[in-house]
Structure formats: C-alpha cells, structure tokens
Amino acid sequence: PTLPPTLPSPPPTPASPAPSAPVTCRLPSHLVPKGSTASNPPVDVPSGSVQVQCANSSLSLQGSDTNTCNSSALWDKQWTTCAANAPVVDCGSPGTPPNGQIN
C-alpha cells in the first residue's frame, strides 16, 4: 500500500516576550511624594510626573515641586533642595511717629 504524503510540521510558536518590570525612579532621601506620610525615605515612585515635599516638615522646598520619571528610570531634571524656613523676627512696635498716627 502507498502511504499518503506527510504534511510538514507547523513552525514553532514564537515565545511571548517576557513582561517588562515596571519603571521606577528613586526619590532623593530629603523628598517624599506630596501628601505622603512616608517616614523612611528614599521612596521609589512609578514612571510619570510626581509632586514632592520635604521629608522633614520643618524645611521648605527651594524650587519646583514637580519632576518626571522617564522610561529610562531617570529624572528629567535635577531635584531642588530643602532648606530651613527663615525665622520670623518680631521687631516690636515702632511707637507713634512724631506728627503722625498708626492705623
């Protein structure tokens, strides 16, 4: 008897690409995400734009509070710093000026 012709094997199915890990950027230790109560910086944040505040609430952010973590896991610009708030100086009342009044 004659055997029917054999069909070629189908090509192998290509492997699915491995899922990529999410991109994150690490905040400098003096910053935390805005509104965060994180008490143990540094913090990793997902790619995209993020607003920050100083990790030490007695300090003020000097400059922009926004930066973007890009797809290369790098910040688009250098972060600003945190500095001590200027102390409020009370000079007291100047008194009533001669020939004038205080409203």
DSSP file with accessible surface (Angstrom, degrees, kcal/mol):
  #  RESIDUE AA STRUCTURE BP1 BP2  ACC     N-H-->O    O-->H-N    N-H-->O    O-->H-N    TCO  KAPPA ALPHA  PHI   PSI    X-CA   Y-CA   Z-CA
    1    1 A P              0   0  178      0, 0.0     2,-0.4     0, 0.0     0, 0.0   0.000 360.0 360.0 360.0 151.2    0.0    0.0    0.0
    2    2 A T        -     0   0  141      1,-0.0     0, 0.0     0, 0.0     0, 0.0  -0.756 360.0-134.2 -96.1 135.5    1.0    3.5   -0.6
    3    3 A L        -     0   0  153     -2,-0.4     3,-0.1     1,-0.1    -1,-0.0  -0.626  26.1-108.5 -87.9 145.3    1.2    5.9    2.3
    4    4 A P        -     0   0  103      0, 0.0    -1,-0.1     0, 0.0     0, 0.0  -0.329  47.8 -87.1 -67.6 155.3   -0.4    9.4    2.0
    5    5 A P        -     0   0  123      0, 0.0     2,-0.4     0, 0.0     0, 0.0  -0.317  44.4-118.9 -62.3 146.4    2.1   12.2    1.7
    6    6 A T        -     0   0  136     -3,-0.1     3,-0.1     1,-0.0    -3,-0.0  -0.719  21.4-132.0 -89.2 133.4    3.2   13.6    5.1
    7    7 A L        -     0   0  152     -2,-0.4    -1,-0.0     1,-0.1     2,-0.0  -0.601  29.6-104.6 -81.1 146.5    2.4   17.3    5.8
    8    8 A P        -     0   0  118      0, 0.0    -1,-0.1     0, 0.0     0, 0.0  -0.330  40.9 -99.5 -68.2 152.7    5.3   19.4    7.2
    9    9 A S        -     0   0  109      1,-0.1    -3,-0.0    -3,-0.1     0, 0.0  -0.417  43.0-103.1 -68.1 145.2    5.2   20.2   10.9
   10   10 A P        -     0   0  113      0, 0.0    -1,-0.1     0, 0.0     3,-0.1  -0.360  45.4 -94.8 -66.5 152.4    3.8   23.7   11.7
   11   11 A P        -     0   0  110      0, 0.0     0, 0.0     0, 0.0     0, 0.0  -0.297  51.2 -91.0 -64.8 153.5    6.5   26.2   12.6
   12   12 A P        -     0   0  122      0, 0.0     3,-0.0     0, 0.0    -3,-0.0  -0.325  42.6-107.5 -65.5 146.7    7.1   26.6   16.3
   13   13 A T        -     0   0  132     -3,-0.1     3,-0.1     1,-0.1     2,-0.0  -0.625  38.5-113.0 -74.0 129.6    5.1   29.2   18.1
   14   14 A P        -     0   0  110      0, 0.0     2,-0.1     0, 0.0    -1,-0.1  -0.359  35.3-105.5 -64.3 145.6    7.3   32.2   19.0
   15   15 A A        -     0   0   97      1,-0.1     3,-0.1    -3,-0.0     0, 0.0  -0.411  35.9-108.6 -69.3 142.5    7.8   32.6   22.7
   16   16 A S        -     0   0  108      1,-0.1    -1,-0.1    -2,-0.1     2,-0.0  -0.498  40.9-101.7 -68.7 141.4    5.9   35.5   24.2
   17   17 A P        -     0   0  121      0, 0.0    -1,-0.1     0, 0.0     3,-0.1  -0.372  42.8-101.7 -64.5 145.1    8.2   38.4   25.3
   18   18 A A        -     0   0   87      1,-0.1     2,-0.1    -3,-0.1    -3,-0.0  -0.420  43.4-101.9 -65.1 138.2    8.9   38.4   29.0
   19   19 A P        -     0   0  126      0, 0.0     2,-0.2     0, 0.0    -1,-0.1  -0.415  39.9-120.6 -62.7 137.8    6.8   41.0   30.7
   20   20 A S        -     0   0  112      1,-0.1     3,-0.1    -3,-0.1     0, 0.0  -0.566  23.7-111.9 -82.6 145.4    8.8   44.1   31.5
   21   21 A A        -     0   0   80     -2,-0.2    -1,-0.1     1,-0.1     2,-0.0  -0.453  42.8 -95.6 -70.1 145.7    9.3   45.2   35.0
   22   22 A P        -     0   0  118      0, 0.0     2,-0.4     0, 0.0    -1,-0.1  -0.353  40.4-115.8 -63.6 144.1    7.6   48.5   35.8
   23   23 A V        +     0   0   49     -3,-0.1    24,-1.7    46,-0.1     2,-0.3  -0.678  40.7 173.5 -83.0 131.5    9.9   51.5   35.6
   24   24 A T  E     -A   46   0A  62     -2,-0.4     2,-0.4    22,-0.2    20,-0.1  -0.952  19.8-151.1-134.0 157.3   10.5   53.3   38.9
   25   25 A a  E     -A   45   0A   5     20,-2.4    20,-3.0    -2,-0.3     2,-0.5  -0.962  20.6-124.7-124.4 146.9   12.7   56.2   40.0
   26   26 A R  E     -A   44   0A 144     -2,-0.4    18,-0.2    47,-0.2    49,-0.1  -0.785  20.4-135.7 -95.0 128.2   14.1   56.7   43.5
   27   27 A L        -     0   0    2     16,-3.2    16,-0.2    -2,-0.5    -1,-0.0  -0.548  32.3 -99.7 -74.4 146.8   13.5   60.0   45.2
   28   28 A P    >   -     0   0   40      0, 0.0     3,-2.2     0, 0.0    15,-0.2  -0.298  38.5-107.9 -60.4 154.3   16.4   61.6   47.0
   29   29 A S  T 3  S+     0   0   82      1,-0.3    -2,-0.1    12,-0.1    26,-0.0   0.709 116.4  61.9 -64.3 -17.5   16.2   60.9   50.7
   30   30 A H  T 3  S+     0   0   67     25,-0.1    25,-2.5    24,-0.1    26,-0.4   0.509 100.6  65.7 -87.1   1.3   15.3   64.5   51.5
   31   31 A L  E <   -B   54   0B   0     -3,-2.2    12,-0.3    23,-0.3    23,-0.2  -0.898  53.4-179.9-124.9 150.9   12.0   64.3   49.5
   32   32 A V  E     -B   53   0B   3     21,-2.4    21,-2.4    -2,-0.3     3,-0.1  -0.949  46.5 -80.7-137.2 158.0    8.7   62.3   49.8
   33   33 A P  E >   -B   52   0B  30      0, 0.0     3,-2.3     0, 0.0    19,-0.3  -0.306  62.7 -89.7 -58.1 142.5    5.7   62.3   47.5
   34   34 A K  T 3  S+     0   0  113     17,-3.1    17,-0.1     1,-0.3     3,-0.1  -0.284 114.8  16.1 -56.3 134.3    3.4   65.3   48.2
   35   35 A G  T 3  S+     0   0   66      1,-0.3    -1,-0.3    -3,-0.1     2,-0.1   0.407  97.7 135.8  82.2  -2.2    0.8   64.4   50.9
   36   36 A S    <   -     0   0   36     -3,-2.3    -1,-0.3     1,-0.1    -4,-0.1  -0.456  48.0-159.8 -80.1 150.2    2.8   61.3   51.9
   37   37 A T        +     0   0  135     -2,-0.1    -1,-0.1    -3,-0.1    -3,-0.1   0.054  38.6 151.8-110.1  21.7    3.5   60.4   55.5
   38   38 A A        -     0   0   32     -5,-0.2     5,-0.0     1,-0.1    -2,-0.0  -0.306  22.7-177.0 -56.1 130.2    6.4   58.2   54.5
   39   39 A S        +     0   0  110      1,-0.2    -1,-0.1    -7,-0.0    -7,-0.0   0.353  68.9  57.4-112.4   3.5    8.8   58.2   57.4
   40   40 A N  S    S-     0   0  123      2,-0.0    -1,-0.2     0, 0.0    -2,-0.0  -0.477  84.5-152.6-135.1  65.5   11.6   56.1   55.8
   41   41 A P        +     0   0   40      0, 0.0     2,-0.1     0, 0.0   -12,-0.1  -0.278  63.4  83.1 -62.4 162.0   12.9   57.8   52.6
   42   42 A P        -     0   0   56      0, 0.0     2,-0.4     0, 0.0   -13,-0.1   0.485  63.9-170.3 -80.0 159.6   14.2   57.1   50.0
   43   43 A V        -     0   0   32    -12,-0.3   -16,-3.2   -15,-0.2     2,-0.4  -0.927  18.2-137.1-119.4 137.6   11.0   56.2   48.1
   44   44 A D  E     -A   26   0A  78     -2,-0.4   -18,-0.2   -18,-0.2   -20,-0.0  -0.821  24.4-167.8 -92.0 132.7   10.7   54.5   44.7
   45   45 A V  E     -A   25   0A   9    -20,-3.0   -20,-2.4    -2,-0.4     3,-0.1  -0.910  23.1-107.2-121.0 148.9    7.9   56.1   42.5
   46   46 A P  E     -A   24   0A  97      0, 0.0    23,-0.3     0, 0.0   -22,-0.2  -0.261  51.6 -78.5 -69.4 161.7    6.4   54.8   39.3
   47   47 A S  S    S+     0   0   64    -24,-1.7     2,-0.2    21,-0.1    23,-0.2  -0.206  93.0  60.4 -59.6 150.9    7.3   56.5   36.0
   48   48 A G  E    S-C   69   0C  30     21,-2.2    21,-2.6    -3,-0.1     2,-0.2  -0.697  95.2 -32.8 121.8-174.8    5.4   59.7   35.2
   49   49 A S  E     -C   68   0C  84     19,-0.2     2,-0.3    -2,-0.2    19,-0.2  -0.545  56.2-175.1 -82.7 141.9    5.1   63.0   36.9
   50   50 A V  E     -C   67   0C  23     17,-2.6    17,-1.8    -2,-0.2     2,-0.4  -0.996  17.5-146.6-138.9 141.8    5.3   63.3   40.7
   51   51 A Q  E     -C   66   0C  98     -2,-0.3   -17,-3.1    15,-0.2     2,-0.3  -0.892  26.5-170.5-104.1 142.0    4.9   66.2   43.1
   52   52 A V  E     -B   33   0B   1     13,-2.4     2,-0.3    -2,-0.4     9,-0.1  -0.784  17.3-162.0-129.2 168.9    7.0   66.2   46.3
   53   53 A Q  E     -B   32   0B  69    -21,-2.4   -21,-2.4    -2,-0.3     2,-0.1  -0.916  44.1 -79.1-140.3 166.0    7.5   67.8   49.6
   54   54 A b  E     -B   31   0B  13     -2,-0.3   -23,-0.3     5,-0.2   -24,-0.1  -0.446  31.4-137.3 -67.6 138.7   10.5   67.9   52.0
   55   55 A A  S    S+     0   0   42    -25,-2.5     2,-0.8    -2,-0.1    -1,-0.1   0.859  97.5  63.6 -64.7 -33.6   10.7   64.7   54.1
   56   56 A N  S >  S-     0   0   83    -26,-0.4     3,-2.2     1,-0.1    -1,-0.1  -0.822  79.2-154.1 -93.5 111.7   11.4   66.9   57.1
   57   57 A S  T 3  S+     0   0  117     -2,-0.8    -1,-0.1     1,-0.3    -3,-0.1   0.652  89.5  66.7 -66.5 -11.8    8.3   69.1   57.6
   58   58 A S  T 3  S+     0   0   72      2,-0.0    27,-0.9    26,-0.0    -1,-0.3   0.494  94.5  74.3 -85.8  -0.3   10.3   71.8   59.3
   59   59 A L  E <  S-E   84   0D  55     -3,-2.2     2,-0.4    25,-0.2    -5,-0.2  -0.753  73.6-137.0-109.2 159.3   12.1   72.5   56.0
   60   60 A S  E     -E   83   0D  43     23,-3.2    23,-2.5    -2,-0.3     2,-0.3  -0.920  23.0-112.2-116.8 142.8   10.8   74.2   52.8
   61   61 A L  E     -E   82   0D  41     -2,-0.4     2,-0.9    21,-0.2    21,-0.2  -0.515  24.1-148.0 -70.9 131.6   11.3   73.1   49.2
   62   62 A Q  E     -E   81   0D  94     19,-3.2    19,-0.7    -2,-0.3     2,-0.3  -0.821  66.0 -11.4-104.8  91.0   13.6   75.5   47.4
   63   63 A G  S    S+     0   0   58     -2,-0.9    -2,-0.1    17,-0.1    16,-0.0  -0.814 111.4   6.2 120.8-159.1   12.3   75.5   43.8
   64   64 A S        -     0   0   52     -2,-0.3    16,-0.4     1,-0.1    -2,-0.1  -0.268  44.2-159.0 -65.9 142.2   10.0   73.3   41.7
   65   65 A D  S    S+     0   0   40     -4,-0.1   -13,-2.4    14,-0.1     2,-0.4   0.303  70.3  77.1 -99.9   8.3    8.0   70.5   43.5
   66   66 A T  E     +C   51   0C  39    -15,-0.2     2,-0.3   -17,-0.0   -15,-0.2  -0.945  47.5 156.2-125.2 140.7    7.4   68.5   40.3
   67   67 A N  E     -C   50   0C   3    -17,-1.8   -17,-2.6    -2,-0.4     2,-0.5  -0.947  31.4-123.8-150.3 167.0    9.6   66.2   38.2
   68   68 A T  E     -C   49   0C  48     -2,-0.3     8,-2.1   -19,-0.2     2,-0.7  -0.975   6.5-146.2-124.7 128.3    9.1   63.4   35.8
   69   69 A a  E     -CD  48  75C   2    -21,-2.6   -21,-2.2    -2,-0.5     6,-0.2  -0.813  31.0-152.1 -86.1 115.3   10.5   59.8   36.0
   70   70 A N    >   -     0   0   46      4,-2.9     3,-2.1    -2,-0.7     4,-0.2  -0.269  30.3 -91.8 -89.2 178.8   11.1   58.8   32.4
   71   71 A S  T 3  S+     0   0  103      1,-0.3    -1,-0.1     2,-0.1   -47,-0.1   0.634 123.9  61.1 -67.4 -11.5   11.1   55.4   30.7
   72   72 A S  T 3  S-     0   0   85      2,-0.2    -1,-0.3   -49,-0.1     3,-0.1   0.273 118.0-110.8 -94.0   8.9   14.8   55.1   31.3
   73   73 A A  S <  S+     0   0   46     -3,-2.1     2,-0.3     1,-0.3   -47,-0.2   0.848  80.7 122.2  63.7  36.7   14.2   55.3   35.1
   74   74 A L        -     0   0  108     -4,-0.2    -4,-2.9   -49,-0.1    -1,-0.3  -0.943  67.0-111.5-125.3 150.3   15.9   58.7   35.2
   75   75 A W  B     -D   69   0C  54     -2,-0.3    -6,-0.2    -6,-0.2     3,-0.0  -0.570  20.5-134.0 -78.1 142.6   14.6   62.0   36.4
   76   76 A D  S    S+     0   0   99     -8,-2.1     2,-0.3    -2,-0.2    -1,-0.1   0.785  85.9  11.7 -68.0 -28.7   14.0   64.7   33.7
   77   77 A K  S    S-     0   0  107     -9,-0.2     2,-0.1    -3,-0.0    -1,-0.1  -0.957  91.9 -85.0-144.2 164.7   15.7   67.4   35.7
   78   78 A Q        -     0   0  182     -2,-0.3     2,-0.1     1,-0.1    -2,-0.0  -0.444  49.8-113.5 -70.6 141.4   17.8   67.7   38.9
   79   79 A W        -     0   0   31     -2,-0.1    -1,-0.1     1,-0.1   -14,-0.1  -0.438  26.0-123.3 -74.6 151.2   15.8   67.9   42.1
   80   80 A T        -     0   0   34    -16,-0.4     2,-0.2    -2,-0.1   -17,-0.1  -0.242  29.4-109.1 -82.8 179.0   15.8   71.1   44.2
   81   81 A T  E     -E   62   0D  89    -19,-0.7   -19,-3.2    -2,-0.1     2,-0.4  -0.539  14.5-122.8-107.9 172.2   16.9   71.2   47.8
   82   82 A b  E     -E   61   0D  25    -21,-0.2     2,-0.3    -2,-0.2   -21,-0.2  -0.927  31.6-178.2-112.7 140.2   15.1   71.7   51.2
   83   83 A A  E     -E   60   0D  36    -23,-2.5   -23,-3.2    -2,-0.4     3,-0.1  -0.952  33.9 -87.6-137.7 159.0   16.2   74.5   53.5
   84   84 A A  E     -E   59   0D  76     -2,-0.3   -25,-0.2   -25,-0.2     2,-0.1  -0.315  49.7-106.3 -64.0 142.2   15.3   75.8   56.9
   85   85 A N        -     0   0   85    -27,-0.9    -1,-0.1     1,-0.1     3,-0.1  -0.474  40.1-103.1 -67.2 141.4   12.5   78.3   57.0
   86   86 A A        -     0   0   88     -2,-0.1    -1,-0.1     1,-0.1     2,-0.1  -0.474  42.0-112.3 -65.2 133.5   13.6   81.8   57.6
   87   87 A P        -     0   0  114      0, 0.0     2,-0.5     0, 0.0    -1,-0.1  -0.378  25.7-118.5 -68.3 146.2   12.9   82.7   61.2
   88   88 A V        -     0   0  147     -3,-0.1     2,-0.6    -2,-0.1    -3,-0.0  -0.756  27.1-153.1 -85.4 125.7   10.3   85.4   61.8
   89   89 A V        -     0   0  113     -2,-0.5     2,-0.7     2,-0.0    -1,-0.0  -0.900   2.6-155.2-104.5 124.2   11.8   88.4   63.5
   90   90 A D        -     0   0  143     -2,-0.6     3,-0.1     1,-0.1    -2,-0.0  -0.880  11.0-177.7 -99.1 112.4    9.5   90.5   65.7
   91   91 A C        -     0   0  121     -2,-0.7    -1,-0.1     1,-0.2    -2,-0.0   0.442  37.9-130.0 -87.5  -2.7   10.9   94.0   65.9
   92   92 A G        -     0   0   47      2,-0.0    -1,-0.2     3,-0.0     0, 0.0  -0.079  46.4 -35.7  79.1 178.0    8.1   95.2   68.2
   93   93 A S        -     0   0  101      1,-0.1     3,-0.1    -3,-0.1    -3,-0.0  -0.527  44.6-144.8 -75.2 137.5    6.0   98.3   67.8
   94   94 A P        -     0   0  123      0, 0.0    -1,-0.1     0, 0.0    -2,-0.0   0.564  43.4-128.4 -77.2  -6.0    7.8  101.3   66.4
   95   95 A G        -     0   0   32      2,-0.1    -3,-0.0     0, 0.0     0, 0.0  -0.192  45.3 -41.1  83.6 176.9    5.7  103.5   68.6
   96   96 A T        -     0   0  111     -3,-0.1     3,-0.1     1,-0.0     5,-0.1  -0.675  64.8-126.1 -82.1 126.1    3.7  106.5   67.5
   97   97 A P    >   -     0   0   57      0, 0.0     3,-1.3     0, 0.0     2,-0.1  -0.405  32.3 -97.3 -69.9 147.6    5.6  108.6   64.9
   98   98 A P  T 3  S+     0   0  117      0, 0.0     3,-0.1     0, 0.0     0, 0.0  -0.412 109.4   9.1 -62.4 138.8    6.0  112.3   65.6
   99   99 A N  T 3  S+     0   0  179      1,-0.2     2,-0.3    -3,-0.1    -3,-0.0   0.830 124.5  71.4  61.2  33.1    3.4  114.3   63.8
  100  100 A G    <   -     0   0   43     -3,-1.3     2,-0.3     2,-0.0    -1,-0.2  -0.894  65.1-132.6-156.2-173.1    1.5  111.1   62.8
  101  101 A Q        -     0   0  148     -2,-0.3     2,-0.5    -3,-0.1    -5,-0.0  -0.973  17.7-122.3-147.5 161.9   -0.6  108.2   63.8
  102  102 A I              0   0   99     -2,-0.3    -6,-0.0    -5,-0.0    -2,-0.0  -0.928 360.0 360.0-110.2 127.9   -0.8  104.4   63.4
  103  103 A N              0   0  180     -2,-0.5    -2,-0.0     0, 0.0     0, 0.0  -0.739 360.0 360.0 -97.6 360.0   -4.0  103.0   61.9
